[in-house]
């Protein structure tokens, strides 16, 4: 994933695990930042082990998505304008 340093502040990132990628995408969409997919190739791991725990990390990613969705619903109910209408859900 690549991003502009100038966009970091607008993303208001708080995650500290594998869910950071999800938070980058969700917050970027909500703020109307442009997202583009850039192909890359990953080399095989030469040594060490992955720190990924599928269930735990998957739940953290799901929680990030649900939190963003419920924040949006709360904004809609309170009449507070969302940051980027119709961009997420």
C-alpha positions in Angstrom: 0.0 0.0 0.0 1.3 3.4 -0.9 -0.1 6.7 0.3 0.8 10.4 0.3 2.3 11.7 3.5 0.1 14.8 3.1 -3.0 12.5 3.5 -2.0 10.9 6.8 -3.4 13.6 9.0 -6.8 13.4 7.3 -7.0 9.7 7.9 -7.0 9.9 11.7 -5.4 6.5 12.1 -5.5 4.8 15.5 -5.0 1.1 14.7 -1.8 -0.6 15.7 -2.2 -4.1 14.1 -3.1 -5.8 10.9 -6.4 -3.8 10.8 -4.4 -0.6 10.0 -4.8 -1.4 6.3 -8.6 -1.6 6.6 -8.6 1.7 8.6 -6.6 3.4 5.9 -9.0 2.3 3.2 -12.2 3.1 5.2 -11.0 6.5 6.4 -9.7 7.4 3.0 -13.1 6.6 1.4 -15.0 8.6 4.1 -12.8 11.6 3.5 -13.1 11.4 -0.3 -9.4 10.7 -0.8 -8.5 9.0 -4.1 -7.7 5.3 -3.9 -5.9 3.4 -6.6 -4.7 -0.2 -6.8 -1.0 -0.6 -7.7 0.1 -4.1 -8.5 3.2 -5.5 -6.7 5.0 -8.8 -6.3 6.0 -10.1 -2.9 9.1 -12.2 -2.5 8.8 -15.4 -0.5 9.7 -15.1 3.2 13.4 -15.9 3.6 13.3 -16.5 7.3 11.2 -15.9 10.4 7.5 -16.5 10.9 4.4 -14.5 10.3 2.8 -12.8 13.3 -0.6 -13.0 11.7 -3.3 -14.8 13.8 -6.2 -15.3 11.4 -9.1 -15.3 13.9 -7.8 -12.6 16.2 -6.7 -10.3 13.4 -9.7 -11.1 11.3 -12.0 -10.0 14.2 -10.0 -6.8 14.6 -10.5 -6.0 10.9 -14.2 -6.8 11.1 -14.4 -4.5 14.2 -12.8 -1.7 12.3 -15.3 -2.0 9.5 -18.3 -2.2 11.9 -17.1 0.8 13.9 -16.8 2.9 10.7 -20.3 1.8 9.7 -21.9 2.6 13.0 -20.2 6.0 13.2 -21.7 6.7 9.8 -25.2 5.6 11.0 -24.9 7.7 14.1 -23.9 10.7 11.9 -26.9 10.2 9.7 -29.3 9.9 12.6 -28.0 13.0 14.4 -28.1 15.0 11.2 -24.3 15.6 11.4 -23.0 15.6 7.8 -20.7 12.8 7.1 -17.2 13.5 5.7 -17.8 12.0 2.3 -21.5 11.2 1.5 -22.2 7.9 -0.2 -18.6 6.8 -0.1 -18.9 4.1 2.4 -22.0 2.0 2.6 
